[in-house]
Every structure is written in C-alpha cells, then in structure tokens.
C-alpha cells in the first residue's frame, strides 16, 4: 500500500493491484483543487514508478477536464492524464491542478499539467477507470475522492 497520509495536505492512499488488476485510491484535500491534485498524484503513483530524483525540467503536458460534479470532473481529468501517461510513460513524475472553476450550469472545469522530462517512453499498459469516481465532503472541511482503476 502506498500511503501519503503522513505528508502535508493534500494526501492520498492507494491499494496494491489485485489479482484481477484492480487498484483503488482515496484522496483527501482541504478544497476541491487540492483534492483533485492528490487524486491525480495517486493515479500517477499507481502507474508510473517514482523518479529517482525530481528534476525541474520546466517541461509539462497540459491536462483539462469538465464535469457536472466533482466526481465526473475528476474522471475527465484522469482520462486526460492517462492519455499523457500513454505517450510519456515514466518520464512523467508529478502532476498539478492549477485551477477549478464553477460553470454557469453548476458543473466544473479544471486544468493543470503533468510534468517531467517529457521524453517519449516505451509503450506502457495504461489502466482505465472502473466505474465512476465519488466525491464527498469528509470531516469538515476536507473533500474526499474515491476511485478504482483496472488494468486491461
């Protein structure tokens, strides 16, 4: 189990991959942006081996998403991140959510970037979301996201 609960908010916990190829994540943050960022970092941690050293290359790949609620926004951001992982693989080492805005219809728009060396990487097996992520207010004022991924 990867446990980031000892670090500063935002934090996340992931399960190991099951024999059926399923892993779960739980992300907690003090607001929507930090919770989404923790969730995306959990996705990255499940798929990409951690870098030996984090180099600030100044290079990043954009991610963007929209959703009617926080769970569907997270799902759209995850799909965008998975596309970047498919292309850049292990050359990605972190992800940041730069902003989350409320749409006129009550939904959300979020954007950020995944960063690393952005060298083209050998193809990797990229999992997909299993079902719909859920978002809820935890112990005030925290926001909690939960999701599952499944390897093909």
N, C-alpha and C positions, 0 to 999 in steps of 0.2 A: 504494500500500500504506500502510495506517495502522499505524505501529509505535510501540507504547508500551513497548518493552523498555528504553528509557533511563530510565524513571521508576522509582520505588520499587516493590517487590513489593507488590501483585500487578501483573502486566503481561500485555499481550496483543498479538497480531499478527493482522491481518485481510488477506485478499486483496482486490483490486478485484473488482467484479461482472463475471463473464464474459459473453460474448455470449449464453450460454444462461441467464443470470440466476442464476448460482450464485456464492456467495462462501463462503470458508472462514475459520475462526477457530481460533486456538491460544491458550489462556490458561494461565498458569503462576502458581502461588502457593505459599506456604510451608506451607499447610494447606488442608483441604477448603473452609472458609468463604471464604478469600481467593481461592482458585482459582475457585470458583463466582461470586464477585463480579466478578472480572476477566472471566470468560466472559460474564456478563450485560452488563457495560460494553462488551464487544466487539460484542454484538448491538445494543445501543443506538447505538453509533458507526456501525455499518453502515446503520442505518435512518434515524436522526434526525440532521439537521445540527447540529453543535455550537452551543451557545448563545454569543452574543457576550460575555455576561458571566453568571457564575453568581450568581444572586441567591438568598439563603436565604429562601424564602417561607414555610418552616415547613409546607408542604403536601406530602403524599405519598399515594401509592396503594399498597395492600398487594400483595405477591406471595407465593405459597406453593407448595410442591411436595413431592412424595413420590416415592420410587423405591427399587427393590430394590438398586441400586448407585449410585455417584456419577454415572455417565452418564445413567441414567434419571431421577435426581433433577434433574440439570441440564436435561434435556429438559422435565420438568414445570414447572420454574421459567421456562424460556424461553417455553413456551406461555402461562403466566400473564402474563409481561412483554409478549408480543406482543399479548395482549388489551388491556392498558393502553395500548400504543402505538397500537393501532387506535382507541381512544377519544380519547386525549390528544395523540397525534402529537408534533409539535415542541415542545409545551410541557413535555415531559419532558427533563431534562438530566443526570440521573445515577441510579444505582441502587446500593443497598447490601444486602448479605446480613447480617442481624442474627444469625442463628443456624442451626446444623446439629446435629441430634441423631440418635443411633442409635436405631432402633426395636427392640422386643423380638425381632422376627423377623430382625434383622440388616440391614434396609433403613435408609433415611434419611428424615428430614423436615427441610425447610429453609424459612426465611421471611425476608422483608425488605421493602423498599419502593423504589418508583421515585419520585423527587421532581422538582419543577419548579413552574411556575405552576399547572398542572392546569387551564388554560383549555381548553375544548372546541376541538378543532382540526378543520380540514377533513379529510375522509377521505383516508387515505394507503393506498398499496398495501403491505400487510404480507406479507413473505415467511414461509415456513414451514420448519421443519427438514427437511432432506433426509437421510433415514436416521437412524441412532441415534448420538448423541454417544459418544465414547470417553473414558475417563479412565484414567490410569495414573500410577504413581509414576515421575517423571523422575529426574534426577541428585539423589540424596538431599540434602535431604529434600523436594524440590519435588514438587508434584502438577500434572499436565498434563491439560488438557481439549482435545479437538478436536471440531469440529462443522462442518457445512455448512448453509447456508440457500439456499433457492431462491425467487425471485420468481415469482408466478403468471403 
